[in-house]
Amino acid sequence: MLKQFLEAGKITATHGIRGEVRIQPQTNSPEFLCGFKTLYIDSVPIKVVSSTVHKSGVITQFEGINGIDSAVRLKNKTVYIDRNEAILEPGEHFLSDLIGLKAIEADSGNELGKITEIIPLNPNNVYVITGNREILVPAVKEFVKEINVEEGYVSFRLIEGM
């Protein structure tokens, strides 16, 4: 079952004295997080008044948070998005949906294990496949051949030494 609310970032600090907060996104890009009109904190929807990219993070002003005193209470809170409000391009997936999927070898169909973790690195994430052994696979088209969340698998083409 796919989760409706997905972890999208963490509030790391206040920004200025008007109640803005800094969010460290856990999404593909800070711009993606800026596209939401509502975020969720502690299961409560909070309207976004403004949101801008700042370095690798996002500066956000929430409705009803008008000063540093109310903003500081949000520090270290996790921010969630509603998957139904997200617009993904064809072929894009939420990383959280890939955790637990079967990993299979594209040519033979043999099961390699399950995707147990996705390590966020630049320029590409790395899939951690745990089976008889642990395999680290860069999330690039040369190695990731098919992602099928509905059927519950990701197929990989590995090279010697992986």
C-alpha positions as CSV (number, residue, x, y, z in Angstrom):
1,M,0.0,0.0,0.0
2,L,1.4,3.4,-1.0
3,K,1.6,6.0,1.7
4,Q,-0.5,9.1,1.1
5,F,1.8,11.5,3.0
6,L,5.5,11.4,2.2
7,E,8.4,12.9,4.1
8,A,9.6,15.8,2.0
9,G,12.0,17.7,4.3
10,K,13.0,18.9,7.7
11,I,12.8,22.4,9.1
12,T,16.3,23.2,10.2
13,A,16.1,26.9,11.3
14,T,14.3,30.1,11.2
15,H,15.1,32.7,8.6
16,G,14.8,36.4,9.6
17,I,12.3,37.7,12.1
18,R,9.0,37.5,10.1
19,G,8.4,33.8,10.7
20,E,10.1,32.2,7.7
21,V,11.7,28.9,8.1
22,R,14.5,27.0,6.3
23,I,13.6,23.6,5.0
24,Q,16.2,21.0,4.0
25,P,14.4,19.2,1.3
26,Q,14.4,15.4,0.9
27,T,13.0,15.6,-2.6
28,N,14.7,15.4,-6.0
29,S,15.1,19.2,-6.0
30,P,14.2,22.2,-3.8
31,E,12.1,23.5,-6.7
32,F,9.8,20.4,-6.4
33,L,9.1,21.3,-2.8
34,C,8.3,24.9,-3.8
35,G,5.5,23.7,-6.0
36,F,3.2,22.8,-3.1
37,K,0.5,25.2,-1.7
38,T,0.0,23.0,1.4
39,L,2.5,21.1,3.5
40,Y,1.8,18.9,6.5
41,I,3.5,19.1,9.9
42,D,2.4,16.7,12.7
43,S,-0.4,15.6,10.4
44,V,-1.8,19.1,10.2
45,P,-2.1,20.9,6.9
46,I,-0.4,24.3,6.8
47,K,-0.9,26.7,3.9
48,V,2.3,27.9,2.2
49,V,2.2,31.7,1.7
50,S,5.6,31.8,-0.1
51,S,8.4,29.4,-0.8
52,T,11.7,30.1,-2.6
53,V,14.9,28.2,-3.3
54,H,17.9,29.4,-1.2
55,K,21.2,27.5,-1.9
56,S,20.3,23.8,-1.6
57,G,17.3,24.5,0.7
58,V,13.9,26.2,0.7
59,I,12.8,29.4,2.6
60,T,9.1,29.1,3.4
61,Q,6.5,31.3,5.0
62,F,3.5,29.5,6.4
63,E,0.1,31.0,7.0
64,G,-0.3,31.9,10.7
65,I,3.5,31.9,11.4
66,N,4.2,35.6,11.6
67,G,7.2,35.9,13.9
68,I,10.3,34.3,15.1
69,D,8.7,33.1,18.3
70,S,6.1,30.9,16.4
71,A,8.7,29.9,13.7
72,V,11.2,28.6,16.3
73,R,8.7,26.1,17.5
74,L,8.8,24.4,14.1
75,K,12.5,23.8,14.2
76,N,13.4,20.1,13.7
77,K,9.9,19.3,12.5
78,T,9.4,17.0,9.5
79,V,7.5,18.4,6.6
80,Y,5.3,16.1,4.6
81,I,3.5,16.3,1.2
82,D,0.3,14.7,0.0
83,R,1.2,12.4,-2.9
84,N,-2.2,13.3,-4.5
85,E,-1.0,16.9,-4.8
86,A,2.3,15.9,-6.5
87,I,2.8,16.0,-10.2
88,L,5.4,13.6,-11.4
89,E,6.8,13.5,-14.9
90,P,6.4,10.2,-16.8
91,G,9.0,7.7,-15.5
92,E,9.4,9.5,-12.2
93,H,8.7,7.8,-8.9
94,F,8.8,8.6,-5.2
95,L,11.9,7.1,-3.7
96,S,9.9,5.8,-0.7
97,D,7.8,3.7,-3.1
98,L,11.0,1.8,-4.3
99,I,12.1,0.7,-0.8
100,G,11.1,-3.0,-0.4
101,L,10.7,-3.7,-4.1
102,K,12.2,-6.9,-5.6
103,A,15.4,-6.3,-7.4
104,I,15.8,-8.6,-10.4
105,E,18.6,-9.1,-13.0
106,A,17.3,-7.8,-16.3
107,D,18.8,-10.5,-18.5
108,S,18.2,-13.6,-16.5
109,G,15.2,-12.6,-14.4
110,N,17.0,-13.9,-11.2
111,E,16.1,-12.2,-8.0
112,L,19.0,-10.2,-6.5
113,G,17.2,-9.3,-3.3
114,K,15.2,-6.3,-2.2
115,I,15.9,-2.6,-2.4
116,T,16.5,-1.7,1.3
117,E,17.9,1.8,1.1
118,I,18.5,4.6,-1.3
119,I,21.6,6.7,-0.6
120,P,21.2,10.3,-1.8
121,L,24.4,11.3,-3.5
122,N,25.3,13.8,-6.2
123,P,25.0,13.4,-9.1
124,N,23.1,10.1,-8.7
125,N,21.4,8.3,-5.9
126,V,22.6,4.8,-5.2
127,Y,20.2,1.8,-4.6
128,V,21.2,-0.6,-1.9
129,I,20.1,-4.2,-2.8
130,T,20.2,-6.7,0.1
131,G,20.0,-10.4,-0.7
132,N,22.6,-13.0,-0.5
133,R,25.0,-10.1,-0.5
134,E,24.7,-6.3,-0.5
135,I,24.9,-4.7,-3.9
136,L,25.3,-0.9,-4.5
137,V,23.9,0.2,-7.8
138,P,24.1,3.8,-9.1
139,A,20.6,5.1,-10.2
140,V,21.5,5.6,-13.9
141,K,19.9,4.2,-17.0
142,E,22.9,2.0,-17.8
143,F,22.1,-0.1,-14.7
144,V,18.4,0.5,-13.9
145,K,16.5,-1.0,-16.8
146,E,12.9,-0.9,-15.6
147,I,11.0,0.4,-12.5
148,N,7.6,-1.2,-12.1
149,V,6.1,-0.1,-8.8
150,E,2.7,-1.6,-9.6
151,E,4.2,-5.1,-10.2
152,G,6.7,-4.6,-7.3
153,Y,10.1,-4.8,-9.0
154,V,13.0,-3.0,-10.4
155,S,15.2,-4.7,-13.0
156,F,18.9,-4.0,-13.1
157,R,21.7,-4.8,-15.5
158,L,24.8,-5.3,-13.4
159,I,28.4,-5.4,-14.6
160,E,31.3,-7.6,-13.5
161,G,32.4,-6.7,-10.0
162,M,29.0,-5.4,-8.8
